[in-house]
Amino acid sequence: MLLVAVSGGIDSMCLAEKLRLSGGAFAVAHCNFSLRGDDSDADEAHVRAWAAEHGILCHVKRFDTRAFAREQGISVEMAARRLRYRWFGQLCRAFAYEGVAVAHNANDNAETLMLNLLRGTGLRGITGMKENGFLPDPEYADIPLLRPLLRMTRAEIEAFAKENGLAWREDGTNVLNDYKRNIIRNLVFPVFADINPSFVQTLNRDMARFREEMELGHETGPLGARDGEIGEPGPSGTRNGEITMQEEAWDGSLPVKQPAGVLILDADKAGIPEGTAPVVGPWKSGDWIRPLGAPGKKKMQDWFTDHHIPADEKPFVPLLRSPLDPQHILAVIPHCIDHSVRVGDSTRRIIRISVKND
């Protein structure tokens, strides 16, 4: 039995109605993020009424999203996303739901591609969303996340809704250009449509081709990289380029601040014995770092959020782990090092990490 996320908007109402007409067994989950006052409450009432009319179990939870965003130091958008998926995971555990279905569609996929390209991305960011994945929450990452509408355009969804006499709620904030996604949807995509009326389908086909290329073996592992080893002549590869890690003597004659793509850290402070290969691996729940200059520890999950790393990119960010505490991250390659391994007056031996982009 599936859990279906239903906001009350046209996309999620279309998803719920399609599943109902197919005869599939499912329950509904509605998040009231308390962001739009009476409109949020009206959305909730709409979903409750639809579920009651059709005899479908409806879970509802109200969140103080703005307070959570302030506590976590993240955007309201990110707070809502995190609260949403965590609650979905909790429901799946409590009620033994087999997975979560969400109403992302082809237009959403195209918007995500544009956002990824604008903030900078690698191969993973141009492959788009998957129809079948897993919840982007470390505690519930084994729970399937399904996107049954991913191949439908918004125009096709609107046609289905009208044909079936489906009622839905309009989110007034969608017409405001306060968010990057809305700017792309409302201002950029109409220009694209003038150039190519089928641009949404074109972009989705392109993303599918990129994904096929990647899945054919154009990455070398879960990191897209082999573990780097000190002193080996051959560099290891990442999906964004090649990593080399070299142990060197340090006499303080070179500047500590290195060019982009290069990190240096004190090998002795890191607890890395001379001539020993540091351990590089993907992110795991519980990992933490104290970024250089930061006052205290930060969970890697929060670091990713702060640096706008999408959920599907996280497994591809190489992390250098402490040999003394495997959950202590000494370097996020090629972004930053931990404060504890900074180079100082007492430094005699360093590890230099370089990334050469393709």
Contacts in CASP RR format, 6 or more apart in sequence:
PFRMAT RR
TARGET T0000
AUTHOR 0000-0000-0000
METHOD contacts of the structure
MODEL  1
MLLVAVSGGIDSMCLAEKLRLSGGAFAVAHCNFSLRGDDSDADEAHVRAW
AAEHGILCHVKRFDTRAFAREQGISVEMAARRLRYRWFGQLCRAFAYEGV
AVAHNANDNAETLMLNLLRGTGLRGITGMKENGFLPDPEYADIPLLRPLL
RMTRAEIEAFAKENGLAWREDGTNVLNDYKRNIIRNLVFPVFADINPSFV
QTLNRDMARFREEMELGHETGPLGARDGEIGEPGPSGTRNGEITMQEEAW
DGSLPVKQPAGVLILDADKAGIPEGTAPVVGPWKSGDWIRPLGAPGKKKM
QDWFTDHHIPADEKPFVPLLRSPLDPQHILAVIPHCIDHSVRVGDSTRRI
IRISVKND
1 25 0 8 1.000
1 26 0 8 1.000
1 27 0 8 1.000
1 96 0 8 1.000
1 97 0 8 1.000
1 98 0 8 1.000
2 19 0 8 1.000
2 24 0 8 1.000
2 25 0 8 1.000
2 26 0 8 1.000
2 27 0 8 1.000
2 97 0 8 1.000
2 98 0 8 1.000
2 99 0 8 1.000
2 100 0 8 1.000
2 101 0 8 1.000
2 146 0 8 1.000
3 26 0 8 1.000
3 27 0 8 1.000
3 28 0 8 1.000
3 29 0 8 1.000
3 59 0 8 1.000
3 88 0 8 1.000
3 91 0 8 1.000
3 92 0 8 1.000
3 95 0 8 1.000
3 97 0 8 1.000
3 99 0 8 1.000
3 100 0 8 1.000
3 101 0 8 1.000
4 12 0 8 1.000
4 15 0 8 1.000
4 16 0 8 1.000
4 19 0 8 1.000
4 26 0 8 1.000
4 27 0 8 1.000
4 28 0 8 1.000
4 29 0 8 1.000
4 100 0 8 1.000
4 101 0 8 1.000
5 12 0 8 1.000
5 29 0 8 1.000
5 30 0 8 1.000
5 31 0 8 1.000
5 84 0 8 1.000
5 88 0 8 1.000
5 100 0 8 1.000
5 101 0 8 1.000
5 102 0 8 1.000
5 103 0 8 1.000
6 12 0 8 1.000
6 13 0 8 1.000
6 15 0 8 1.000
6 16 0 8 1.000
6 28 0 8 1.000
6 29 0 8 1.000
6 30 0 8 1.000
6 47 0 8 1.000
6 50 0 8 1.000
6 51 0 8 1.000
6 103 0 8 1.000
7 30 0 8 1.000
7 31 0 8 1.000
7 43 0 8 1.000
7 47 0 8 1.000
7 103 0 8 1.000
7 169 0 8 1.000
7 171 0 8 1.000
8 30 0 8 1.000
8 43 0 8 1.000
8 46 0 8 1.000
8 47 0 8 1.000
8 50 0 8 1.000
8 168 0 8 1.000
8 169 0 8 1.000
9 43 0 8 1.000
9 168 0 8 1.000
9 169 0 8 1.000
9 170 0 8 1.000
9 171 0 8 1.000
10 157 0 8 1.000
10 158 0 8 1.000
10 161 0 8 1.000
10 166 0 8 1.000
10 168 0 8 1.000
10 170 0 8 1.000
11 103 0 8 1.000
11 104 0 8 1.000
11 105 0 8 1.000
11 108 0 8 1.000
11 149 0 8 1.000
11 154 0 8 1.000
11 157 0 8 1.000
12 102 0 8 1.000
12 103 0 8 1.000
13 50 0 8 1.000
13 161 0 8 1.000
13 166 0 8 1.000
13 167 0 8 1.000
13 168 0 8 1.000
14 103 0 8 1.000
14 149 0 8 1.000
14 157 0 8 1.000
14 160 0 8 1.000
14 161 0 8 1.000
14 166 0 8 1.000
14 168 0 8 1.000
15 101 0 8 1.000
15 102 0 8 1.000
15 103 0 8 1.000
15 148 0 8 1.000
15 149 0 8 1.000
16 26 0 8 1.000
16 28 0 8 1.000
16 50 0 8 1.000
16 56 0 8 1.000
17 160 0 8 1.000
17 161 0 8 1.000
17 164 0 8 1.000
17 166 0 8 1.000
18 148 0 8 1.000
18 149 0 8 1.000
18 160 0 8 1.000
19 26 0 8 1.000
19 101 0 8 1.000
19 148 0 8 1.000
20 54 0 8 1.000
20 56 0 8 1.000
21 164 0 8 1.000
26 56 0 8 1.000
26 101 0 8 1.000
27 56 0 8 1.000
27 57 0 8 1.000
27 58 0 8 1.000
27 59 0 8 1.000
27 95 0 8 1.000
27 97 0 8 1.000
28 47 0 8 1.000
28 51 0 8 1.000
28 56 0 8 1.000
28 57 0 8 1.000
28 58 0 8 1.000
28 59 0 8 1.000
29 58 0 8 1.000
29 59 0 8 1.000
29 60 0 8 1.000
29 61 0 8 1.000
29 87 0 8 1.000
29 88 0 8 1.000
29 91 0 8 1.000
29 100 0 8 1.000
30 43 0 8 1.000
30 44 0 8 1.000
30 47 0 8 1.000
30 48 0 8 1.000
30 58 0 8 1.000
30 59 0 8 1.000
30 60 0 8 1.000
30 61 0 8 1.000
31 61 0 8 1.000
31 63 0 8 1.000
31 80 0 8 1.000
31 83 0 8 1.000
31 84 0 8 1.000
31 87 0 8 1.000
32 40 0 8 1.000
32 41 0 8 1.000
32 43 0 8 1.000
32 44 0 8 1.000
32 60 0 8 1.000
32 61 0 8 1.000
32 62 0 8 1.000
32 63 0 8 1.000
33 40 0 8 1.000
33 63 0 8 1.000
33 65 0 8 1.000
33 80 0 8 1.000
33 83 0 8 1.000
34 40 0 8 1.000
34 62 0 8 1.000
34 63 0 8 1.000
34 64 0 8 1.000
34 65 0 8 1.000
34 66 0 8 1.000
35 65 0 8 1.000
35 66 0 8 1.000
35 76 0 8 1.000
35 80 0 8 1.000
36 43 0 8 1.000
36 171 0 8 1.000
36 172 0 8 1.000
36 173 0 8 1.000
39 169 0 8 1.000
39 171 0 8 1.000
39 172 0 8 1.000
42 169 0 8 1.000
43 169 0 8 1.000
43 171 0 8 1.000
44 60 0 8 1.000
44 62 0 8 1.000
46 167 0 8 1.000
46 168 0 8 1.000
46 169 0 8 1.000
47 58 0 8 1.000
47 60 0 8 1.000
48 58 0 8 1.000
48 60 0 8 1.000
50 56 0 8 1.000
50 167 0 8 1.000
51 57 0 8 1.000
51 58 0 8 1.000
52 58 0 8 1.000
59 91 0 8 1.000
61 87 0 8 1.000
63 80 0 8 1.000
63 83 0 8 1.000
65 76 0 8 1.000
65 79 0 8 1.000
65 80 0 8 1.000
65 83 0 8 1.000
66 76 0 8 1.000
66 79 0 8 1.000
68 79 0 8 1.000
68 82 0 8 1.000
68 83 0 8 1.000
69 75 0 8 1.000
69 76 0 8 1.000
69 78 0 8 1.000
69 79 0 8 1.000
72 79 0 8 1.000
72 82 0 8 1.000
72 302 0 8 1.000
72 305 0 8 1.000
74 82 0 8 1.000
74 302 0 8 1.000
74 305 0 8 1.000
74 306 0 8 1.000
77 179 0 8 1.000
78 305 0 8 1.000
81 136 0 8 1.000
82 137 0 8 1.000
82 305 0 8 1.000
85 135 0 8 1.000
85 136 0 8 1.000
85 137 0 8 1.000
85 140 0 8 1.000
86 137 0 8 1.000
86 139 0 8 1.000
86 140 0 8 1.000
88 100 0 8 1.000
88 135 0 8 1.000
88 140 0 8 1.000
88 143 0 8 1.000
89 100 0 8 1.000
89 135 0 8 1.000
89 137 0 8 1.000
89 139 0 8 1.000
89 140 0 8 1.000
89 143 0 8 1.000
90 140 0 8 1.000
91 97 0 8 1.000
92 98 0 8 1.000
92 99 0 8 1.000
92 100 0 8 1.000
92 140 0 8 1.000
92 143 0 8 1.000
93 140 0 8 1.000
98 144 0 8 1.000
99 143 0 8 1.000
99 144 0 8 1.000
99 145 0 8 1.000
99 146 0 8 1.000
100 135 0 8 1.000
100 143 0 8 1.000
100 144 0 8 1.000
100 145 0 8 1.000
100 146 0 8 1.000
101 146 0 8 1.000
101 147 0 8 1.000
101 148 0 8 1.000
102 145 0 8 1.000
102 146 0 8 1.000
102 147 0 8 1.000
103 147 0 8 1.000
103 149 0 8 1.000
104 129 0 8 1.000
104 147 0 8 1.000
104 149 0 8 1.000
104 150 0 8 1.000
105 149 0 8 1.000
105 150 0 8 1.000
105 152 0 8 1.000
105 153 0 8 1.000
105 154 0 8 1.000
105 157 0 8 1.000
106 150 0 8 1.000
106 151 0 8 1.000
106 152 0 8 1.000
106 153 0 8 1.000
106 154 0 8 1.000
106 200 0 8 1.000
106 201 0 8 1.000
106 204 0 8 1.000
107 153 0 8 1.000
107 154 0 8 1.000
107 185 0 8 1.000
107 189 0 8 1.000
107 200 0 8 1.000
108 129 0 8 1.000
109 128 0 8 1.000
109 129 0 8 1.000
109 150 0 8 1.000
109 203 0 8 1.000
109 204 0 8 1.000
109 207 0 8 1.000
110 189 0 8 1.000
110 199 0 8 1.000
110 200 0 8 1.000
110 203 0 8 1.000
110 204 0 8 1.000
111 181 0 8 1.000
111 184 0 8 1.000
111 185 0 8 1.000
111 189 0 8 1.000
112 128 0 8 1.000
112 129 0 8 1.000
113 125 0 8 1.000
113 126 0 8 1.000
113 128 0 8 1.000
113 203 0 8 1.000
113 207 0 8 1.000
114 184 0 8 1.000
114 188 0 8 1.000
115 180 0 8 1.000
115 181 0 8 1.000
115 184 0 8 1.000
116 125 0 8 1.000
116 126 0 8 1.000
116 128 0 8 1.000
116 310 0 8 1.000
117 126 0 8 1.000
118 180 0 8 1.000
119 308 0 8 1.000
121 313 0 8 1.000
122 239 0 8 1.000
122 240 0 8 1.000
122 313 0 8 1.000
123 210 0 8 1.000
123 214 0 8 1.000
123 218 0 8 1.000
123 219 0 8 1.000
123 239 0 8 1.000
124 214 0 8 1.000
124 239 0 8 1.000
124 312 0 8 1.000
124 313 0 8 1.000
124 316 0 8 1.000
125 310 0 8 1.000
125 312 0 8 1.000
125 313 0 8 1.000
126 207 0 8 1.000
126 210 0 8 1.000
127 207 0 8 1.000
127 210 0 8 1.000
127 211 0 8 1.000
127 214 0 8 1.000
128 207 0 8 1.000
128 210 0 8 1.000
128 211 0 8 1.000
129 147 0 8 1.000
129 150 0 8 1.000
129 312 0 8 1.000
130 147 0 8 1.000
130 150 0 8 1.000
130 211 0 8 1.000
130 312 0 8 1.000
131 146 0 8 1.000
131 147 0 8 1.000
131 148 0 8 1.000
131 150 0 8 1.000
131 151 0 8 1.000
132 144 0 8 1.000
132 145 0 8 1.000
132 146 0 8 1.000
132 147 0 8 1.000
133 144 0 8 1.000
133 145 0 8 1.000
133 146 0 8 1.000
134 141 0 8 1.000
134 142 0 8 1.000
134 143 0 8 1.000
134 144 0 8 1.000
134 145 0 8 1.000
135 141 0 8 1.000
135 143 0 8 1.000
135 144 0 8 1.000
135 145 0 8 1.000
136 145 0 8 1.000
136 311 0 8 1.000
136 312 0 8 1.000
138 284 0 8 1.000
138 285 0 8 1.000
138 286 0 8 1.000
138 301 0 8 1.000
139 285 0 8 1.000
141 285 0 8 1.000
149 157 0 8 1.000
151 204 0 8 1.000
152 160 0 8 1.000
153 200 0 8 1.000
153 201 0 8 1.000
154 200 0 8 1.000
160 166 0 8 1.000
161 168 0 8 1.000
173 182 0 8 1.000
174 182 0 8 1.000
174 185 0 8 1.000
175 182 0 8 1.000
175 186 0 8 1.000
176 182 0 8 1.000
177 183 0 8 1.000
177 186 0 8 1.000
177 187 0 8 1.000
189 199 0 8 1.000
189 200 0 8 1.000
192 199 0 8 1.000
193 199 0 8 1.000
196 202 0 8 1.000
219 239 0 8 1.000
220 226 0 8 1.000
220 237 0 8 1.000
222 282 0 8 1.000
222 315 0 8 1.000
222 316 0 8 1.000
223 238 0 8 1.000
223 239 0 8 1.000
223 280 0 8 1.000
223 281 0 8 1.000
223 282 0 8 1.000
223 315 0 8 1.000
223 316 0 8 1.000
223 318 0 8 1.000
224 237 0 8 1.000
224 238 0 8 1.000
224 239 0 8 1.000
224 316 0 8 1.000
225 236 0 8 1.000
225 237 0 8 1.000
225 238 0 8 1.000
225 239 0 8 1.000
225 243 0 8 1.000
225 280 0 8 1.000
225 318 0 8 1.000
226 236 0 8 1.000
226 237 0 8 1.000
227 236 0 8 1.000
227 277 0 8 1.000
227 279 0 8 1.000
227 280 0 8 1.000
227 281 0 8 1.000
228 235 0 8 1.000
228 236 0 8 1.000
228 243 0 8 1.000
228 244 0 8 1.000
228 245 0 8 1.000
228 277 0 8 1.000
228 278 0 8 1.000
228 280 0 8 1.000
229 236 0 8 1.000
229 245 0 8 1.000
229 277 0 8 1.000
230 245 0 8 1.000
230 246 0 8 1.000
230 247 0 8 1.000
230 275 0 8 1.000
230 276 0 8 1.000
230 277 0 8 1.000
230 278 0 8 1.000
230 351 0 8 1.000
231 245 0 8 1.000
231 246 0 8 1.000
231 247 0 8 1.000
231 275 0 8 1.000
234 244 0 8 1.000
235 242 0 8 1.000
235 243 0 8 1.000
235 244 0 8 1.000
235 356 0 8 1.000
236 242 0 8 1.000
236 243 0 8 1.000
236 244 0 8 1.000
237 243 0 8 1.000
238 316 0 8 1.000
238 318 0 8 1.000
238 333 0 8 1.000
238 355 0 8 1.000
239 316 0 8 1.000
240 355 0 8 1.000
240 357 0 8 1.000
240 358 0 8 1.000
241 355 0 8 1.000
241 356 0 8 1.000
241 357 0 8 1.000
241 358 0 8 1.000
242 355 0 8 1.000
242 356 0 8 1.000
242 358 0 8 1.000
243 280 0 8 1.000
243 318 0 8 1.000
243 333 0 8 1.000
243 334 0 8 1.000
243 353 0 8 1.000
243 354 0 8 1.000
243 355 0 8 1.000
244 353 0 8 1.000
244 354 0 8 1.000
244 356 0 8 1.000
245 277 0 8 1.000
245 278 0 8 1.000
245 280 0 8 1.000
245 351 0 8 1.000
245 352 0 8 1.000
245 353 0 8 1.000
245 354 0 8 1.000
246 351 0 8 1.000
246 352 0 8 1.000
246 354 0 8 1.000
247 267 0 8 1.000
247 274 0 8 1.000
247 275 0 8 1.000
247 349 0 8 1.000
247 350 0 8 1.000
247 351 0 8 1.000
247 352 0 8 1.000
248 349 0 8 1.000
248 350 0 8 1.000
248 351 0 8 1.000
248 352 0 8 1.000
249 348 0 8 1.000
249 349 0 8 1.000
249 350 0 8 1.000
250 266 0 8 1.000
250 343 0 8 1.000
250 347 0 8 1.000
250 348 0 8 1.000
250 349 0 8 1.000
250 350 0 8 1.000
252 343 0 8 1.000
252 347 0 8 1.000
256 264 0 8 1.000
256 342 0 8 1.000
256 343 0 8 1.000
256 344 0 8 1.000
258 264 0 8 1.000
260 334 0 8 1.000
261 334 0 8 1.000
261 354 0 8 1.000
261 355 0 8 1.000
262 334 0 8 1.000
262 352 0 8 1.000
262 353 0 8 1.000
262 354 0 8 1.000
262 355 0 8 1.000
263 331 0 8 1.000
263 333 0 8 1.000
263 334 0 8 1.000
263 336 0 8 1.000
263 337 0 8 1.000
263 352 0 8 1.000
263 353 0 8 1.000
264 337 0 8 1.000
264 343 0 8 1.000
264 350 0 8 1.000
264 351 0 8 1.000
264 352 0 8 1.000
264 353 0 8 1.000
265 330 0 8 1.000
265 331 0 8 1.000
265 337 0 8 1.000
265 338 0 8 1.000
265 341 0 8 1.000
265 342 0 8 1.000
265 343 0 8 1.000
265 350 0 8 1.000
265 351 0 8 1.000
265 353 0 8 1.000
266 341 0 8 1.000
266 342 0 8 1.000
266 343 0 8 1.000
266 344 0 8 1.000
266 347 0 8 1.000
266 349 0 8 1.000
266 350 0 8 1.000
267 274 0 8 1.000
267 349 0 8 1.000
267 350 0 8 1.000
267 351 0 8 1.000
268 347 0 8 1.000
268 348 0 8 1.000
268 349 0 8 1.000
269 340 0 8 1.000
269 341 0 8 1.000
269 342 0 8 1.000
269 347 0 8 1.000
270 278 0 8 1.000
270 322 0 8 1.000
270 323 0 8 1.000
270 330 0 8 1.000
270 341 0 8 1.000
270 351 0 8 1.000
271 322 0 8 1.000
271 323 0 8 1.000
271 324 0 8 1.000
272 278 0 8 1.000
272 323 0 8 1.000
272 351 0 8 1.000
273 323 0 8 1.000
274 349 0 8 1.000
276 323 0 8 1.000
278 320 0 8 1.000
278 321 0 8 1.000
278 323 0 8 1.000
278 330 0 8 1.000
278 351 0 8 1.000
279 320 0 8 1.000
279 321 0 8 1.000
279 323 0 8 1.000
279 326 0 8 1.000
280 318 0 8 1.000
280 319 0 8 1.000
280 320 0 8 1.000
280 321 0 8 1.000
280 333 0 8 1.000
281 318 0 8 1.000
281 319 0 8 1.000
281 321 0 8 1.000
282 314 0 8 1.000
282 315 0 8 1.000
282 316 0 8 1.000
282 317 0 8 1.000
282 318 0 8 1.000
282 319 0 8 1.000
283 300 0 8 1.000
283 304 0 8 1.000
283 314 0 8 1.000
283 315 0 8 1.000
283 317 0 8 1.000
283 319 0 8 1.000
284 327 0 8 1.000
285 301 0 8 1.000
286 299 0 8 1.000
286 300 0 8 1.000
286 301 0 8 1.000
286 327 0 8 1.000
287 299 0 8 1.000
287 300 0 8 1.000
287 301 0 8 1.000
287 319 0 8 1.000
287 327 0 8 1.000
287 328 0 8 1.000
287 329 0 8 1.000
288 297 0 8 1.000
288 298 0 8 1.000
288 299 0 8 1.000
288 300 0 8 1.000
288 327 0 8 1.000
288 328 0 8 1.000
288 329 0 8 1.000
289 297 0 8 1.000
289 298 0 8 1.000
289 300 0 8 1.000
289 303 0 8 1.000
289 328 0 8 1.000
289 329 0 8 1.000
289 330 0 8 1.000
289 332 0 8 1.000
289 336 0 8 1.000
289 338 0 8 1.000
290 296 0 8 1.000
290 297 0 8 1.000
290 298 0 8 1.000
290 338 0 8 1.000
290 339 0 8 1.000
290 340 0 8 1.000
291 298 0 8 1.000
291 303 0 8 1.000
291 336 0 8 1.000
291 338 0 8 1.000
291 339 0 8 1.000
292 336 0 8 1.000
292 337 0 8 1.000
292 338 0 8 1.000
292 339 0 8 1.000
292 342 0 8 1.000
293 339 0 8 1.000
294 339 0 8 1.000
296 339 0 8 1.000
298 306 0 8 1.000
300 319 0 8 1.000
300 329 0 8 1.000
300 332 0 8 1.000
303 332 0 8 1.000
304 314 0 8 1.000
304 317 0 8 1.000
307 335 0 8 1.000
309 317 0 8 1.000
317 332 0 8 1.000
317 333 0 8 1.000
317 335 0 8 1.000
318 332 0 8 1.000
318 333 0 8 1.000
319 329 0 8 1.000
319 331 0 8 1.000
319 332 0 8 1.000
319 333 0 8 1.000
320 329 0 8 1.000
320 330 0 8 1.000
320 331 0 8 1.000
320 332 0 8 1.000
320 333 0 8 1.000
320 353 0 8 1.000
321 327 0 8 1.000
321 328 0 8 1.000
321 329 0 8 1.000
321 330 0 8 1.000
322 328 0 8 1.000
322 329 0 8 1.000
322 330 0 8 1.000
328 338 0 8 1.000
329 338 0 8 1.000
330 337 0 8 1.000
330 338 0 8 1.000
330 340 0 8 1.000
330 341 0 8 1.000
331 337 0 8 1.000
331 338 0 8 1.000
331 341 0 8 1.000
331 353 0 8 1.000
333 353 0 8 1.000
333 355 0 8 1.000
334 353 0 8 1.000
334 354 0 8 1.000
334 355 0 8 1.000
343 350 0 8 1.000
END
